Amino acid sequence: MHMACTAGRYKIIETLLKLGVEQNIKDRWGQTPMAIAIASKQQMIITVLAGSKARLDIASPESVLCTAASAGDLVQVKRLVEFGIDPNAGDYDRWGG
């Protein structure tokens, strides 16, 4: 699941989900497939996982939000907020998105 998310293989993700694979399992670094898909900007996979109620479980969501905001990545910012990252969250310097 994690490798398919990184590689953008959304058809594999769809198939794995139909087979009942756990979509919120964490890899050895503590990342869920959804977190990997978001970090890799795999929009189709994010959409597929969102439909399956996959969780966004990342260690420092505020840093991810701030990185997307500083890069001007409006699509990523919107996705992150849709998945519950507080738009008022600040990073380690308390800078917000």
C-alpha distances in whole Angstrom, upper triangle without the diagonal:
4,6,5,6,9,10,11,9,10,11,8,6,10,10,7,9,12,12,11,8,9,8,10,9,10,10,13,14,14,11,9,6,10,12,10,10,14,15,14,16,13,15,14,11,13,15,12,11,14,15,13,15,12,14,14,15,16,19,22,21,25,24,21,24,27,25,24,27,29,27,29,25,26,23,21,24,24,20,20,23,22,19,22,23,27,28,31,29,30,29,31,34,34,33,31,29
4,5,5,6,9,10,10,11,13,11,9,13,14,11,12,16,15,15,11,11,9,10,9,9,8,11,11,11,9,7,5,9,9,7,8,12,12,11,14,12,15,14,11,12,15,14,12,15,17,15,16,13,14,13,13,14,16,19,19,22,21,18,21,24,22,21,25,26,25,26,23,25,22,19,22,23,19,19,22,21,19,21,21,25,26,29,27,28,26,27,31,31,30,29,27
4,5,5,6,9,8,11,13,10,10,14,14,12,14,17,17,17,14,14,13,14,13,12,10,13,13,14,12,11,8,12,12,9,10,13,13,11,14,12,15,15,12,14,17,15,14,18,19,18,19,16,17,17,17,17,19,21,21,24,23,20,23,25,23,22,26,27,25,27,24,25,23,20,23,24,21,21,25,24,21,24,24,28,29,32,29,30,28,30,32,33,32,31,29
4,5,5,6,5,7,9,7,7,10,11,10,12,15,15,15,13,14,12,14,14,14,13,16,16,17,14,12,9,11,13,10,9,13,13,11,13,10,13,12,9,12,14,12,12,15,17,16,18,15,17,16,18,18,21,23,22,25,24,21,23,26,24,22,26,27,25,26,23,24,21,19,23,23,20,20,24,23,20,24,24,28,29,32,30,31,29,31,34,34,33,31,29
4,5,5,6,7,10,9,7,11,13,11,12,16,16,16,13,14,11,12,13,13,12,15,15,15,11,10,6,8,9,6,5,9,10,8,10,7,10,10,7,9,12,11,10,13,15,14,15,13,14,13,15,15,18,19,18,22,21,17,19,22,20,19,22,24,22,23,20,21,18,16,19,19,16,17,20,19,17,20,20,24,25,28,26,27,26,28,30,30,29,28,25
4,6,8,10,13,12,11,14,16,15,16,19,20,20,17,17,14,15,15,14,12,15,14,15,12,11,8,10,10,6,6,9,9,6,9,8,11,12,9,11,14,14,13,16,18,18,19,16,16,15,16,15,18,19,18,21,20,16,19,21,19,18,22,23,20,22,19,21,18,16,19,20,17,17,21,21,19,22,21,25,25,28,26,27,25,27,29,30,28,27,24
4,6,9,11,10,11,14,15,15,16,19,20,20,18,18,16,18,18,17,15,18,18,18,15,15,11,13,13,10,9,12,12,8,10,8,12,11,10,13,15,14,15,18,19,19,21,18,19,18,19,19,22,23,22,25,23,20,22,24,21,20,24,25,22,23,20,22,19,18,21,22,19,20,24,23,21,25,24,28,28,31,29,30,28,30,32,33,31,30,27
4,6,9,9,9,12,14,14,15,17,19,19,17,18,15,17,18,18,17,20,19,20,16,15,11,12,13,10,8,11,12,8,9,6,9,8,7,10,12,11,12,15,16,17,19,16,18,17,19,19,22,23,21,24,23,19,21,24,21,19,23,24,21,22,19,20,17,16,19,20,17,18,22,21,19,23,23,26,27,30,29,29,28,30,33,33,31,29,26
4,6,5,7,9,10,11,13,15,16,17,15,17,15,17,18,18,18,21,21,21,18,16,12,13,15,12,10,14,15,12,12,9,11,9,8,11,12,11,12,15,16,16,18,16,19,19,21,21,24,25,24,27,26,23,24,27,25,23,26,28,25,26,22,23,20,19,23,22,19,21,24,22,21,25,25,29,29,33,31,32,31,33,36,36,34,32,29
4,5,5,6,9,10,10,12,14,15,14,15,13,16,17,18,19,22,22,21,18,15,12,12,15,13,10,13,15,13,12,9,9,6,5,9,9,7,9,12,12,13,16,14,17,17,20,21,24,25,23,26,26,22,24,27,25,22,26,28,25,25,22,22,18,18,21,21,17,19,22,20,19,23,24,27,28,31,30,32,31,33,36,35,34,32,28
4,5,5,6,9,10,11,12,14,14,16,14,18,19,20,21,24,24,24,21,18,14,15,18,16,14,17,19,16,16,12,13,10,9,12,12,9,11,15,14,14,17,16,19,20,23,24,27,29,27,30,30,26,27,30,28,26,29,31,29,29,25,26,22,22,25,24,21,23,25,23,22,26,27,31,31,35,34,35,35,37,40,39,38,35,32
4,5,5,6,9,10,11,12,11,14,12,16,16,18,18,21,22,21,19,16,12,14,17,15,13,17,18,16,17,13,15,12,10,13,14,11,12,15,15,14,17,15,18,19,21,23,26,28,26,30,29,26,27,30,28,27,30,32,30,30,26,27,24,23,26,25,22,23,26,24,22,26,27,31,32,35,34,35,34,36,39,39,38,35,33
4,5,5,6,9,10,11,9,11,9,12,13,15,16,19,20,19,16,13,10,11,14,13,11,14,16,15,15,12,13,10,7,10,11,8,8,12,12,10,13,12,15,16,18,19,23,25,23,27,26,23,25,28,26,24,28,30,28,28,24,25,21,20,23,22,19,20,23,21,19,22,24,27,28,32,30,32,31,34,36,36,35,33,30
4,6,5,6,9,10,10,12,11,14,16,18,19,23,23,22,19,16,13,13,17,16,14,17,19,18,17,14,14,11,9,11,11,7,8,11,10,9,13,12,16,18,20,22,26,27,25,29,29,26,27,30,29,26,30,32,30,30,26,26,22,22,24,23,20,21,24,21,20,23,25,28,30,33,32,34,34,36,39,38,37,34,31
4,5,5,6,9,9,12,12,16,16,19,20,23,24,23,21,17,14,16,19,18,16,19,22,20,20,17,17,14,12,15,14,11,12,15,13,12,16,15,18,20,22,24,28,30,28,32,32,28,30,33,32,30,33,35,33,33,29,30,26,25,28,27,23,25,27,25,23,26,28,32,33,36,35,37,36,39,42,41,40,38,35
4,5,5,6,5,9,9,12,13,15,16,20,21,20,18,15,12,14,17,16,15,18,20,19,20,17,18,15,12,14,15,11,11,14,14,11,14,13,16,18,20,22,25,27,26,30,30,27,28,32,30,29,32,34,32,33,29,29,26,25,27,26,23,24,26,24,22,25,26,30,32,35,33,35,34,37,40,39,38,36,34
4,5,5,5,8,7,11,12,15,17,21,22,20,18,14,12,13,16,16,15,18,20,19,20,17,17,14,12,13,13,9,9,12,10,8,11,10,14,16,18,21,24,26,25,28,29,26,27,31,30,28,31,33,32,32,28,28,25,23,26,25,21,22,24,21,19,22,24,28,30,33,32,34,33,36,39,37,37,35,32
4,5,8,10,11,14,16,19,21,24,25,24,21,18,15,16,20,20,18,21,24,23,23,19,19,16,14,16,15,11,12,14,12,10,13,14,17,20,22,24,28,30,28,32,33,29,31,34,33,31,34,37,35,35,31,31,27,26,29,27,24,25,27,24,22,25,28,31,33,36,35,37,37,39,42,41,40,38,35
4,6,9,11,14,15,18,19,23,25,23,21,18,16,18,21,20,20,23,25,24,24,21,22,19,16,18,18,14,14,17,15,12,15,15,18,21,22,25,28,31,29,33,34,31,32,36,35,33,36,38,37,37,33,33,30,29,31,30,26,27,29,27,24,27,29,33,35,38,36,39,38,40,43,42,42,40,37
4,6,8,12,12,16,18,21,23,21,19,16,14,16,19,19,19,22,24,23,24,21,22,19,16,17,17,14,13,15,14,11,13,12,16,18,20,23,26,28,27,31,32,29,30,34,33,32,35,37,36,36,33,32,29,28,30,28,25,25,27,25,22,25,27,30,33,35,34,36,36,38,41,40,40,37,35
4,6,9,9,12,14,17,19,17,16,13,11,13,16,16,16,19,21,21,22,19,20,18,15,16,17,13,12,15,14,11,13,11,14,16,17,20,23,25,25,28,29,26,28,31,30,29,33,35,33,34,31,31,28,26,28,27,23,24,26,24,21,23,25,29,31,34,32,34,33,35,38,37,37,35,33
4,6,6,10,12,15,17,14,13,10,10,12,14,15,15,18,19,20,21,19,20,19,15,15,17,14,11,14,14,10,11,9,11,14,14,17,20,22,22,26,26,24,26,29,28,28,31,33,32,33,29,29,26,24,26,25,22,21,24,22,18,21,22,26,28,31,29,31,30,32,35,34,34,33,31
4,6,9,11,15,16,13,11,8,7,8,11,12,12,14,16,17,17,15,16,15,12,12,13,11,8,10,11,8,8,6,8,10,11,14,17,20,19,23,23,21,22,26,25,24,27,29,28,29,26,26,23,20,22,22,18,18,20,18,15,17,19,23,25,28,26,28,27,29,32,31,31,29,27
4,6,10,13,13,10,9,5,7,8,10,11,12,14,15,17,18,17,18,17,14,13,15,13,10,11,13,10,9,6,6,8,8,11,14,17,16,20,21,19,20,24,23,23,26,28,27,28,25,25,23,20,21,21,18,17,19,17,14,16,17,20,23,25,23,25,25,26,30,29,29,27,26
4,7,10,11,9,8,6,7,10,11,12,13,15,16,17,19,18,20,19,16,15,18,16,13,15,16,13,13,10,10,11,10,12,14,18,18,21,22,20,22,25,25,24,28,29,29,30,27,28,25,22,24,24,20,19,22,21,17,19,20,23,26,28,25,27,26,27,30,30,30,29,28
4,7,7,5,5,5,7,10,10,10,13,14,15,16,18,18,20,20,17,16,19,18,14,16,19,16,15,12,11,11,9,10,12,15,16,19,19,18,20,23,22,23,26,27,27,29,26,27,25,21,23,24,20,19,21,21,17,19,19,22,25,26,24,25,23,24,28,27,28,27,26
4,5,5,5,7,8,11,11,10,13,15,14,15,18,18,20,21,17,17,21,19,16,19,21,19,18,15,14,13,12,12,13,16,17,21,20,18,21,24,22,23,26,27,27,29,26,28,26,22,24,25,22,20,23,23,20,21,21,24,26,28,25,26,24,25,28,28,29,28,27
4,5,7,10,12,15,13,13,16,18,16,17,21,21,23,24,21,21,24,23,20,22,25,22,22,18,17,16,14,13,13,16,18,21,20,19,23,25,23,24,28,28,28,30,28,30,28,25,26,28,25,23,26,26,23,24,23,26,28,29,26,26,24,24,28,28,29,29,28
4,6,9,11,14,11,11,14,15,14,15,18,19,22,23,20,19,23,23,20,21,24,22,21,18,16,14,12,10,10,13,15,18,17,16,19,21,20,21,24,25,25,27,25,27,25,22,23,25,22,20,23,24,20,21,20,23,25,26,23,23,20,20,24,25,25,25,24
4,7,10,12,10,10,14,14,13,16,18,19,21,22,19,18,21,21,17,19,22,20,18,15,13,11,8,8,8,11,13,16,16,15,18,20,20,21,24,25,25,27,25,26,24,21,22,23,20,18,21,21,18,18,18,21,23,24,21,21,19,20,24,24,25,24,23
4,7,8,6,7,10,11,10,12,15,15,17,18,15,14,18,17,14,16,19,17,16,12,10,9,7,6,8,11,12,15,15,13,16,19,18,18,21,23,22,24,21,23,21,18,19,20,17,15,18,19,15,16,16,19,21,23,20,21,19,20,23,23,24,23,22
4,5,5,6,9,10,11,12,14,14,15,16,13,12,15,14,11,13,15,13,12,9,8,7,6,8,10,13,13,17,17,14,17,20,19,19,22,24,23,25,22,22,20,17,19,19,16,14,17,17,13,15,15,19,21,23,21,22,21,22,26,25,25,24,22
4,5,5,6,9,10,10,12,11,13,13,9,9,12,11,8,11,13,12,12,8,9,8,9,10,13,16,15,18,18,15,18,21,19,19,22,24,23,24,21,21,19,16,18,19,15,14,18,17,14,16,17,20,22,25,23,24,23,25,28,27,27,25,23
4,5,5,6,9,10,10,9,10,11,8,6,10,10,7,8,11,11,10,7,7,5,8,9,13,14,12,16,16,13,15,18,17,16,19,21,20,21,18,18,15,13,15,15,11,11,14,13,10,13,13,17,19,22,20,21,21,23,26,25,24,22,20
4,5,5,6,9,10,10,12,14,11,9,13,13,10,11,15,14,13,10,8,6,6,6,9,11,10,13,13,10,12,15,14,14,17,19,18,19,16,17,15,12,14,15,11,10,13,13,10,13,12,16,17,20,17,19,17,20,23,22,21,20,18
4,5,5,6,8,9,11,13,10,9,13,13,11,13,16,16,15,12,11,9,10,9,12,13,12,16,15,12,14,17,15,14,18,20,18,20,17,18,16,13,15,17,13,13,16,16,14,16,15,19,20,23,20,21,20,22,24,24,23,22,20
4,6,5,6,5,7,9,6,6,10,10,9,11,14,14,14,11,11,10,12,11,15,15,14,17,16,13,14,17,15,14,17,19,18,19,15,16,13,11,14,15,11,11,15,15,13,16,15,19,20,23,21,22,21,24,26,26,24,22,20
4,5,5,6,7,10,9,7,10,12,10,11,15,15,15,12,11,9,11,10,13,13,11,14,13,9,11,14,12,10,14,16,14,15,12,13,11,8,10,11,8,8,12,12,10,13,12,16,16,19,18,19,18,21,23,22,21,19,16
4,5,8,10,13,11,10,14,15,14,15,18,18,18,15,14,11,12,10,12,12,11,13,11,8,11,13,10,10,13,15,13,15,12,14,12,9,12,14,11,10,14,15,13,16,14,17,17,20,18,18,17,19,21,21,20,18,16
4,5,9,11,10,10,13,14,14,15,18,19,19,16,16,13,15,13,16,16,15,17,15,12,14,16,13,12,16,17,14,16,13,15,13,10,14,15,13,13,17,17,16,18,17,20,20,23,22,22,20,22,25,25,23,22,19
4,6,9,9,8,11,13,13,14,17,18,18,16,16,13,16,15,17,17,15,17,15,12,13,15,13,10,14,15,13,14,10,12,9,7,11,12,10,11,15,15,14,17,16,19,19,22,21,21,20,23,25,25,23,21,17
4,6,5,6,9,10,11,12,14,16,17,14,15,14,16,16,19,19,17,19,19,15,16,19,16,14,17,19,17,17,13,14,11,10,14,14,11,13,16,16,15,18,18,21,21,25,23,25,24,26,28,28,26,24,21
4,5,5,6,9,10,10,13,14,15,14,15,14,17,17,21,20,18,20,19,16,16,19,17,14,17,19,17,16,13,13,9,9,12,12,9,12,15,13,13,17,17,20,20,23,23,24,24,27,29,28,26,23,20
4,5,5,6,9,10,11,13,15,14,16,15,19,19,23,23,21,23,23,19,19,22,21,18,21,23,21,20,16,16,12,13,16,15,12,15,17,15,15,19,20,23,23,27,26,28,27,31,32,31,30,27,24
4,5,5,6,8,10,11,12,11,13,13,16,17,20,21,19,22,22,18,19,22,20,18,21,23,21,21,17,18,14,13,16,16,12,14,17,15,14,18,19,22,23,26,25,27,26,29,31,31,29,27,24
4,6,5,6,9,10,11,9,11,10,13,14,18,18,16,19,19,15,16,19,18,16,18,21,19,19,15,15,12,10,13,12,9,10,13,11,10,14,15,18,19,23,22,24,23,26,29,27,26,23,20
4,6,5,6,9,10,10,12,12,16,17,21,22,19,21,22,18,18,22,21,18,20,23,22,21,17,16,12,12,15,13,10,12,14,11,11,15,17,20,20,24,24,26,26,29,31,30,28,25,22
4,5,5,7,9,9,12,13,16,18,22,23,21,23,24,21,21,24,24,21,24,26,25,24,20,20,16,16,18,16,13,15,17,14,13,17,19,22,23,27,26,29,28,31,34,32,31,28,25
4,5,5,7,5,8,10,13,15,19,20,18,21,22,18,19,23,22,20,23,25,24,24,20,20,16,15,17,16,12,13,16,13,11,15,17,20,22,25,24,26,26,29,31,30,29,26,24
4,5,5,6,8,9,13,15,19,20,17,20,21,18,18,22,22,19,21,25,23,23,19,18,15,14,15,14,10,12,13,10,9,12,14,18,19,22,22,25,25,28,30,29,28,25,22
4,6,8,11,13,16,19,22,23,21,23,25,22,22,25,25,23,25,28,27,26,22,21,18,17,19,16,13,15,16,13,12,15,18,21,22,26,25,28,29,32,34,32,31,28,26
4,6,9,12,15,18,21,23,21,24,25,22,23,26,26,24,26,30,28,28,25,24,20,19,21,19,15,17,18,15,13,16,18,22,24,27,26,29,29,32,34,33,32,29,27
4,6,9,12,15,19,20,18,21,23,20,20,24,25,23,25,28,27,27,24,23,20,18,19,17,14,14,15,12,10,13,16,19,21,24,23,26,26,29,32,30,30,27,25
4,7,9,12,16,18,16,19,20,18,19,22,22,21,23,26,25,26,22,22,19,17,18,17,13,13,15,13,10,12,14,18,20,23,22,24,24,27,30,28,28,25,23
4,6,9,13,14,12,16,18,15,16,20,20,19,21,24,24,24,21,21,18,16,17,16,13,11,13,12,8,10,11,15,17,20,18,21,21,23,26,25,25,22,21
4,6,10,11,9,12,14,12,12,16,16,15,18,21,20,21,18,18,16,13,14,14,10,9,11,10,7,8,9,13,15,17,16,18,17,20,23,21,21,19,17
4,7,9,8,12,13,12,13,16,17,17,19,21,22,23,20,20,19,16,16,17,14,11,13,13,10,10,10,13,16,18,15,17,16,18,21,20,21,19,18
4,6,6,9,10,9,11,14,14,14,17,19,19,21,18,19,18,15,15,16,14,11,13,14,11,11,10,13,15,17,14,15,13,15,18,18,18,17,16
4,6,9,9,9,12,14,14,16,18,19,20,22,20,21,21,17,17,19,17,13,16,17,14,14,12,14,16,17,13,14,12,13,16,16,17,16,16
4,5,6,7,9,10,11,13,15,16,17,19,18,19,19,15,14,17,16,12,14,16,14,13,10,12,13,14,10,10,8,9,13,12,13,13,13
4,5,5,6,9,10,11,12,14,15,17,15,16,16,12,11,13,12,8,10,13,10,9,6,9,10,11,8,9,9,11,14,13,13,11,11
4,5,5,6,9,10,10,12,14,15,15,15,16,13,11,13,13,10,10,14,12,11,7,8,8,9,6,6,5,8,11,9,9,8,8
4,5,5,6,9,10,10,12,14,14,15,16,13,11,15,14,11,13,16,15,14,10,11,11,12,9,8,5,8,10,10,9,9,9
4,6,5,6,9,10,11,12,11,13,13,9,9,12,11,8,11,14,12,12,9,11,11,13,10,10,9,12,14,13,12,11,9
4,5,5,6,9,10,11,10,10,11,8,6,9,10,7,8,12,11,11,8,9,8,10,8,9,9,12,13,12,10,8,6
4,5,5,6,8,10,10,11,13,10,8,12,13,10,11,15,15,14,11,11,9,10,9,8,7,10,11,10,8,6,4
4,5,5,6,9,9,11,13,10,9,13,13,11,13,16,16,16,13,14,12,14,12,11,9,12,13,13,11,10,8
4,6,5,6,5,7,9,6,6,10,10,9,11,14,14,15,12,14,12,14,13,13,12,15,16,15,13,11,8
4,5,5,6,7,10,8,6,10,12,10,11,14,15,16,13,13,10,12,12,12,12,15,15,14,11,9,5
4,5,8,10,13,11,10,13,15,14,15,18,19,19,16,16,13,14,14,13,12,15,14,14,11,10,8
4,5,9,11,10,10,13,14,14,16,18,19,20,17,18,15,17,17,16,15,18,17,18,14,13,11
4,6,9,9,8,11,13,13,15,17,18,19,17,17,14,17,17,17,16,20,19,19,15,14,10
4,6,5,6,9,10,11,13,14,16,17,15,16,14,17,17,17,17,20,20,20,17,15,11
4,5,5,6,9,10,11,12,14,16,14,15,12,16,16,17,18,22,22,20,17,15,11
4,6,5,6,9,10,11,12,15,14,16,14,17,18,19,20,23,24,22,20,17,13
4,5,5,6,9,10,11,13,11,14,12,16,15,16,17,20,21,20,18,15,11
4,5,5,6,9,10,11,9,11,9,12,12,14,14,18,19,17,15,12,8
4,5,5,6,9,10,10,11,9,13,14,16,17,21,22,20,18,14,11
4,5,5,6,9,9,12,11,15,15,17,18,21,23,21,19,16,13
4,5,5,7,6,9,9,12,12,14,14,18,20,18,16,13,10
4,5,5,5,6,6,10,10,13,15,19,20,17,16,13,10
4,5,7,9,10,13,14,17,19,22,24,21,20,16,14
4,6,9,11,14,14,16,18,21,23,21,20,17,15
4,6,9,11,11,14,16,19,21,18,18,15,13
4,6,9,8,11,12,15,17,15,14,11,10
4,5,5,9,11,15,16,13,13,9,9
4,6,8,11,15,15,12,11,7,6
4,6,10,13,13,10,9,6,7
4,7,10,11,8,8,6,7
4,7,7,4,5,4,7
4,5,5,5,6,8
4,5,7,10,12
4,5,9,12
4,6,10
4,7
4
